[in-house]
Amino acid sequence: MAPECAAEVERVSRPNAQALAGKPLIVLSQPFSPAELQAQLLSMSSNNKQIVAENSGHYIMIDRPDIVITAMRDVVEAARNHTNVNK
């Protein structure tokens, strides 16, 4: 994990715990991502889900576009229907 990524997660998540309230949030991560950073991102919404992109590196959108597309569709559906992303 690049130090810049860790710094960005820290900058965004710490002062903004629950900043998204119940808005749908799906965090995509690579198998070797630090759990602490993922937990910080997930803490931004009570309506969250983490997906670990197996067989992927840092660029999940290139290595596993199928997961990215599915996650985007799930967030849009949950937002439109006011439902939980953990269906």
Steps between C-alpha positions, in 0.01 A plus 500: 500500500646830398552749784293753305197268510529446874531874556193567285290245690610658827424850376152413377375258761620620840319832524202367306394190690146424388520789251288300259254397772289223345588564138618187318874446499691209352874487562698294253836376618778276387573187704806651668348837594552601862182419696533820704475721193200309369328530838557876498334533161211274599440711812384787279157335452280269701378354168825344384651190350855398423590292198844346473602482134684171476762479226541875497767752575459867587319577174184297558322683219753358255555157654135430595262735317220250560516565875508877451198495270301278736586720798394813314169341403442386860563850637266661246229241570531543877489880466195494273309250715621625839627151583807349657801404286533181708191342350 
